[in-house]
Amino acid sequence: METVNIAIIGVGNIGNLHASYLSENNIQGAKLVAFCDKNPQKLAAAKERFGTDYRFFTDPKDVMKDSEIDAVIIATPHYDHPVLAMEALQANKHVLSEKPAGVYTKKVRQMLEVAKEHPELTVSLMYNQRMNPVYQKAKKLVESGEIGELRRTNWIITNWYRSQSYYNSGGWRATWAGEGGGVLLNQDPHQLDLWQWICGMPSRVMGFAYFGKHREVEVETEVTAYVEYANGATGVFVTTTTETPGTNRFEIVGSKGKIVIENDLLQFWQNRVDEKEWNATYTGGFGQPEVWQIQIPVEFDGASGHPKIVQNFVNNILFKEPLVAPASEGILGLSISNAIHLSAWKEKWVNLPIDEDDFLSELNQRIDYSKEKEVDEIILDTKNTY
């Protein structure tokens, strides 16, 4: 295979974003050949915007039957992600799925089992922020021991402002049956993924979620979560879609230093003596290690991640380039999301890995009373929102 023929399933906000650079042939070794959406109006809009030199489908099953399609990008509502991924794998097609990997880990785990049955196929996730050099550098600093032993993590990510008109742009949005969650599942999968990618998985979670706060929706619009790690370190995650002006500040503190990512900058401070050693040897009462602020040569790039992930996906298919965001890792950030929900619903600590059946039982109770909204679906301008 010299060229990977790609179909986009789901031609909404994010599907159009992917089509924009694929249609301009910006991904080497890839060719956009088809669009699929159950909504004929969306397909008509795609024809008008991108032209008619593509195949257009209203049923994903027809995409799977097309032998000239090598790979699919799944950009549908969240529940469909693992389902369509499994159908594509069984049809011998490579898969790149939008985040999150699914709504609940049990279904994602089923998808990963199917993926194991097809080792010749590539399965990746659209964790485009993993391509940001700032987060890559933070990961290297932590893994190399530059901050010492992990002590505390803190992410305040409240600049996801979404108005009621946003939630009214789709009948499935912000419903338990249609979307399966709110800010945790829609806006924060990237942060939850980066949190565990850089700092590791916590061992238990206490979550406080507020459902329909300041918005007429079923799901959570505000969350504060507290986590503990196996080594005794702690973490806090704060997020909302109803706050403006918002904040995006990520702190990682260790026994030897601290990283702060805010305002598109990475700042790094390092103790000249590890706090653990200082505490064991210092006898002067008041006092602390000498601290150096060190300039790290890295520039923030939050804009080019989507095409970079697609290029990595294509390169893996063609040349076996290692995946930056393999699907097998998608279950990790989703586990934290599920744990926060379960903790908030049951008002208790939740250990990781979570009880997947318990979570699904609780989710199904909410799906039972969920109601799809009767609204005119709108494709929004998503520039600078990802």
Secondary structure per residue as TSV (DSSP state, phi and psi in degrees):
chain	resnum	aa	ss	phi	psi
A	1	M	-	360.0	127.4
A	2	E	-	-104.3	-27.2
A	3	T	S	-133.2	135.3
A	4	V	E	-94.4	114.4
A	5	N	E	-84.5	121.5
A	6	I	E	-114.9	138.2
A	7	A	E	-113.7	139.1
A	8	I	E	-100.3	122.4
A	9	I	E	-104.3	112.9
A	10	G	-	105.1	103.1
A	11	V	-	-111.5	50.6
A	12	G	S	-96.9	-144.4
A	13	N	H	-56.9	-57.1
A	14	I	H	-76.4	-31.2
A	15	G	H	-61.6	-39.7
A	16	N	H	-66.7	-34.8
A	17	L	H	-61.7	-46.4
A	18	H	H	-65.1	-38.3
A	19	A	H	-65.0	-30.2
A	20	S	H	-61.7	-46.8
A	21	Y	H	-86.0	-28.3
A	22	L	H	-67.0	-40.6
A	23	S	H	-67.0	-22.2
A	24	E	T	-91.5	8.9
A	25	N	T	58.9	39.7
A	26	N	-	-85.9	-6.6
A	27	I	S	-106.8	114.1
A	28	Q	T	-66.0	132.5
A	29	G	T	82.8	8.8
A	30	A	E	-128.7	151.4
A	31	K	E	-141.2	126.6
A	32	L	E	-77.5	123.5
A	33	V	E	-122.7	-15.0
A	34	A	E	-155.8	153.4
A	35	F	E	-122.9	147.3
A	36	C	E	-141.0	130.3
A	37	D	-	-160.5	141.2
A	38	K	S	-72.4	-16.0
A	39	N	-	-93.3	109.8
A	40	P	H	-59.5	-30.0
A	41	Q	H	-65.3	-37.1
A	42	K	H	-68.1	-39.1
A	43	L	H	-65.2	-39.4
A	44	A	H	-63.3	-40.5
A	45	A	H	-65.2	-37.9
A	46	A	H	-65.3	-40.7
A	47	K	H	-60.5	-43.5
A	48	E	H	-66.0	-38.2
A	49	R	H	-81.2	-41.7
A	50	F	H	-108.3	-9.0
A	51	G	-	99.5	176.9
A	52	T	S	-104.2	6.0
A	53	D	S	-83.6	40.4
A	54	Y	S	-138.2	164.5
A	55	R	E	-92.0	141.6
A	56	F	E	-123.9	128.1
A	57	F	E	-126.1	147.9
A	58	T	S	-106.4	-7.7
A	59	D	-	-129.9	122.2
A	60	P	H	-56.4	-28.5
A	61	K	H	-61.1	-31.7
A	62	D	H	-72.1	-32.1
A	63	V	H	-62.9	-44.9
A	64	M	H	-63.9	-29.3
A	65	K	H	-80.1	-16.8
A	66	D	-	-78.0	111.5
A	67	S	T	-71.6	-15.9
A	68	E	T	-85.4	-7.0
A	69	I	-	-94.5	123.0
A	70	D	-	-93.7	-30.4
A	71	A	E	-149.2	155.9
A	72	V	E	-126.3	144.8
A	73	I	E	-106.3	119.9
A	74	I	E	-95.3	116.1
A	75	A	-	-131.5	43.9
A	76	T	S	-99.8	177.3
A	77	P	-	-55.7	157.0
A	78	H	T	-60.5	-40.5
A	79	Y	T	-58.0	-30.8
A	80	D	H	-78.2	-16.3
A	81	H	H	-55.4	-57.2
A	82	P	H	-70.9	-30.1
A	83	V	H	-65.6	-50.7
A	84	L	H	-66.7	-33.6
A	85	A	H	-61.4	-44.1
A	86	M	H	-64.0	-41.6
A	87	E	H	-63.3	-39.7
A	88	A	H	-67.4	-43.4
A	89	L	H	-61.4	-41.8
A	90	Q	H	-68.9	-19.0
A	91	A	T	-96.3	12.4
A	92	N	T	66.8	39.8
A	93	K	-	-119.6	142.3
A	94	H	E	-70.5	153.1
A	95	V	E	-131.2	129.8
A	96	L	E	-124.2	112.5
A	97	S	E	-104.7	141.4
A	98	E	-	-63.7	160.7
A	99	K	S	-79.0	153.9
A	100	P	S	-75.4	171.2
A	101	A	S	-62.7	-24.1
A	102	G	-	178.8	-172.2
A	103	V	S	-90.3	-35.6
A	104	Y	S	-138.1	146.7
A	105	T	H	-65.0	-28.8
A	106	K	H	-62.0	-42.1
A	107	K	H	-70.2	-38.1
A	108	V	H	-64.4	-38.8
A	109	R	H	-62.3	-37.6
A	110	Q	H	-62.7	-41.7
A	111	M	H	-62.6	-41.2
A	112	L	H	-65.9	-32.0
A	113	E	H	-66.1	-39.8
A	114	V	H	-65.1	-39.9
A	115	A	H	-61.2	-36.8
A	116	K	H	-63.2	-28.0
A	117	E	T	-76.1	-11.2
A	118	H	-	-130.1	65.8
A	119	P	T	-64.2	-16.2
A	120	E	T	-77.9	-11.0
A	121	L	S	-102.9	147.1
A	122	T	-	-92.8	133.3
A	123	V	E	-132.0	115.5
A	124	S	E	-133.5	167.8
A	125	L	E	-122.4	152.6
A	126	M	-	-85.1	59.9
A	127	Y	-	-90.1	72.4
A	128	N	G	-64.8	-24.6
A	129	Q	G	-71.2	-15.1
A	130	R	G	-65.6	-16.7
A	131	M	G	-85.5	-7.4
A	132	N	-	-72.2	121.5
A	133	P	H	-57.0	-29.3
A	134	V	H	-65.4	-46.0
A	135	Y	H	-71.2	-33.9
A	136	Q	H	-63.4	-40.1
A	137	K	H	-68.2	-40.9
A	138	A	H	-60.2	-41.3
A	139	K	H	-61.7	-42.9
A	140	K	H	-65.3	-39.2
A	141	L	H	-63.6	-40.8
A	142	V	H	-69.5	-48.0
A	143	E	H	-68.2	-27.6
A	144	S	T	-83.9	-4.5
A	145	G	T	85.8	11.5
A	146	E	T	-66.0	-25.0
A	147	I	T	-101.5	3.8
A	148	G	-	77.5	-150.1
A	149	E	S	-75.6	134.3
A	150	L	E	-60.9	130.9
A	151	R	E	-117.7	-42.9
A	152	R	E	-155.1	143.3
A	153	T	E	-127.3	149.7
A	154	N	E	-153.5	117.4
A	155	W	E	-124.6	116.6
A	156	I	E	-104.1	111.6
A	157	I	E	-128.4	86.4
A	158	T	-	-118.2	16.5
A	159	N	-	-99.5	36.2
A	160	W	-	-100.0	36.7
A	161	Y	-	-53.7	128.4
A	162	R	-	-135.5	124.4
A	163	S	-	-81.4	171.1
A	164	Q	H	-61.7	-32.9
A	165	S	H	-63.8	-32.2
A	166	Y	H	-62.5	-49.3
A	167	Y	H	-64.8	-26.1
A	168	N	T	-86.7	3.6
A	169	S	T	-80.2	-8.4
A	170	G	-	-153.2	137.1
A	171	G	T	-64.8	-25.0
A	172	W	T	-83.6	-19.1
A	173	R	T	-64.3	138.7
A	174	A	T	57.8	31.1
A	175	T	-	-118.3	151.4
A	176	W	T	-67.1	-38.3
A	177	A	T	-76.0	-34.2
A	178	G	T	-90.7	-36.7
A	179	E	T	-119.1	-30.1
A	180	G	S	84.9	3.4
A	181	G	-	168.2	179.4
A	182	G	S	-116.7	-118.0
A	183	V	H	-59.9	-33.7
A	184	L	H	-66.5	-37.2
A	185	L	H	-95.5	-25.4
A	186	N	H	-97.9	-56.1
A	187	Q	T	-88.1	-36.3
A	188	D	S	-96.1	1.1
A	189	P	H	-54.0	-35.1
A	190	H	H	-64.5	-45.2
A	191	Q	H	-68.1	-41.6
A	192	L	H	-63.3	-37.0
A	193	D	H	-66.9	-48.5
A	194	L	H	-63.3	-38.4
A	195	W	H	-54.4	-52.0
A	196	Q	H	-77.3	-30.6
A	197	W	H	-63.3	-39.0
A	198	I	H	-88.3	-42.9
A	199	C	H	-104.2	-12.5
A	200	G	-	92.9	167.8
A	201	M	-	-81.1	137.6
A	202	P	-	-72.0	166.3
A	203	S	S	-98.1	-25.3
A	204	R	E	-155.4	160.3
A	205	V	E	-136.5	139.6
A	206	M	E	-121.7	118.4
A	207	G	E	-116.3	143.0
A	208	F	E	-124.7	112.0
A	209	A	E	-122.3	144.1
A	210	Y	E	-120.2	117.0
A	211	F	E	-97.8	124.4
A	212	G	T	69.4	22.8
A	213	K	T	-77.4	120.2
A	214	H	T	68.9	4.4
A	215	R	S	-142.9	148.2
A	216	E	S	-85.7	78.6
A	217	V	-	-141.6	164.6
A	218	E	S	-83.9	-28.8
A	219	V	S	-99.2	-178.3
A	220	E	E	-75.9	134.8
A	221	T	E	-113.3	-8.2
A	222	E	E	-148.7	136.7
A	223	V	E	-144.5	139.1
A	224	T	E	-129.7	124.3
A	225	A	E	-125.6	142.8
A	226	Y	E	-118.6	132.5
A	227	V	E	-128.7	156.2
A	228	E	E	-125.2	143.2
A	229	Y	-	-102.8	163.9
A	230	A	T	-61.0	-29.4
A	231	N	T	-87.7	3.4
A	232	G	S	98.8	-8.8
A	233	A	-	-64.4	158.0
A	234	T	E	-127.5	163.7
A	235	G	E	-151.4	155.1
A	236	V	E	-132.1	138.5
A	237	F	E	-128.9	120.7
A	238	V	E	-123.1	129.7
A	239	T	E	-153.4	153.6
A	240	T	E	-163.9	161.0
A	241	T	S	-110.4	7.2
A	242	T	S	-116.3	11.0
A	243	E	-	-111.5	132.4
A	244	T	S	-148.8	131.8
A	245	P	S	-71.8	147.8
A	246	G	-	-98.8	176.3
A	247	T	-	-128.6	145.1
A	248	N	E	-134.5	96.9
A	249	R	E	-134.6	122.5
A	250	F	E	-118.8	117.5
A	251	E	E	-113.4	136.3
A	252	I	E	-129.0	116.0
A	253	V	E	-115.1	132.7
A	254	G	E	-125.7	-179.4
A	255	S	S	-70.9	-15.6
A	256	K	S	-118.7	-5.4
A	257	G	E	179.9	-176.8
A	258	K	E	-145.8	139.5
A	259	I	E	-115.4	135.1
A	260	V	E	-128.7	125.5
A	261	I	E	-113.4	114.6
A	262	E	E	-159.7	146.0
A	263	N	T	54.8	40.4
A	264	D	T	63.6	24.5
A	265	L	E	-127.8	146.6
A	266	L	E	-108.7	121.7
A	267	Q	E	-112.0	143.2
A	268	F	E	-137.4	125.8
A	269	W	E	-118.4	142.2
A	270	Q	E	-134.5	131.6
A	271	N	E	-71.8	139.5
A	272	R	S	-72.0	-22.6
A	273	V	S	-129.3	131.5
A	274	D	-	-55.0	136.5
A	275	E	H	-55.7	-36.1
A	276	K	H	-63.9	-43.9
A	277	E	H	-68.4	-42.7
A	278	W	H	-57.7	-47.3
A	279	N	H	-62.0	-34.3
A	280	A	H	-77.6	-20.7
A	281	T	H	-118.3	-20.7
A	282	Y	-	-78.0	134.5
A	283	T	-	-121.7	11.3
A	284	G	S	-90.7	7.9
A	285	G	S	76.0	-110.6
A	286	F	S	-67.6	145.9
A	287	G	-	141.6	159.8
A	288	Q	-	-154.7	165.0
A	289	P	-	-60.8	151.7
A	290	E	-	-64.1	137.0
A	291	V	E	-117.6	133.1
A	292	W	E	-111.7	133.4
A	293	Q	E	-91.0	125.1
A	294	I	E	-113.9	129.6
A	295	Q	-	-78.0	124.3
A	296	I	-	-102.1	123.9
A	297	P	-	-77.5	85.4
A	298	V	-	-151.8	142.5
A	299	E	-	-115.9	138.8
A	300	F	-	-71.2	133.7
A	301	D	-	-140.4	95.3
A	302	G	-	-101.4	8.8
A	303	A	S	-105.6	-27.8
A	304	S	S	-102.2	9.5
A	305	G	H	-65.5	-37.8
A	306	H	H	-60.0	-55.7
A	307	P	H	-63.9	-29.3
A	308	K	H	-66.4	-38.6
A	309	I	H	-66.2	-41.2
A	310	V	H	-65.0	-40.5
A	311	Q	H	-63.5	-41.3
A	312	N	H	-62.3	-41.0
A	313	F	H	-59.6	-48.7
A	314	V	H	-65.6	-41.9
A	315	N	H	-64.2	-33.5
A	316	N	H	-65.5	-41.4
A	317	I	H	-64.5	-44.8
A	318	L	H	-84.9	-36.8
A	319	F	H	-128.6	5.0
A	320	K	-	63.9	28.3
A	321	E	-	-61.7	134.4
A	322	P	-	-57.8	138.9
A	323	L	-	-74.4	136.6
A	324	V	S	-77.8	-34.5
A	325	A	S	-131.4	70.3
A	326	P	B	-63.8	147.5
A	327	A	G	-60.3	-28.1
A	328	S	G	-60.3	-23.9
A	329	E	G	-89.9	-8.3
A	330	G	H	-66.9	-23.4
A	331	I	H	-72.8	-18.3
A	332	L	H	-72.8	-56.8
A	333	G	H	-61.9	-36.7
A	334	L	H	-64.7	-33.8
A	335	S	H	-61.2	-39.9
A	336	I	H	-65.7	-44.5
A	337	S	H	-58.4	-49.3
A	338	N	H	-60.5	-39.3
A	339	A	H	-66.1	-39.0
A	340	I	H	-63.8	-45.6
A	341	H	H	-58.7	-50.3
A	342	L	H	-62.2	-40.5
A	343	S	H	-63.4	-43.2
A	344	A	H	-65.7	-40.3
A	345	W	H	-66.2	-40.7
A	346	K	H	-98.5	-6.0
A	347	E	T	54.5	52.2
A	348	K	S	-158.4	165.9
A	349	W	-	-61.8	145.4
A	350	V	E	-125.1	124.5
A	351	N	E	-82.8	149.7
A	352	L	S	-109.2	137.7
A	353	P	S	-69.6	150.9
A	354	I	-	-77.3	164.4
A	355	D	-	-79.0	102.2
A	356	E	H	-65.8	-34.7
A	357	D	H	-69.5	-37.7
A	358	D	H	-63.3	-44.9
A	359	F	H	-61.6	-46.3
A	360	L	H	-64.8	-36.5
A	361	S	H	-61.5	-44.0
A	362	E	H	-66.4	-41.8
A	363	L	H	-62.6	-42.9
A	364	N	H	-62.9	-32.1
A	365	Q	H	-61.9	-36.8
A	366	R	H	-78.4	-32.1
A	367	I	H	-64.2	-34.3
A	368	D	H	-59.6	-33.1
A	369	Y	T	-104.5	5.5
A	370	S	-	-71.2	145.5
A	371	K	-	-130.1	126.4
A	372	E	-	-72.0	138.4
A	373	K	-	-81.0	145.0
A	374	E	-	-93.7	93.7
A	375	V	-	-136.4	162.4
A	376	D	-	-83.8	117.2
A	377	E	-	-68.5	134.7
A	378	I	-	-127.1	137.9
A	379	I	-	-88.6	121.0
A	380	L	-	-95.7	159.4
A	381	D	-	-77.7	114.5
A	382	T	-	-100.1	10.1
A	383	K	T	-57.7	131.3
A	384	N	T	65.5	19.4
A	385	T	-	-104.2	-4.7
A	386	Y	-	-109.9	360.0
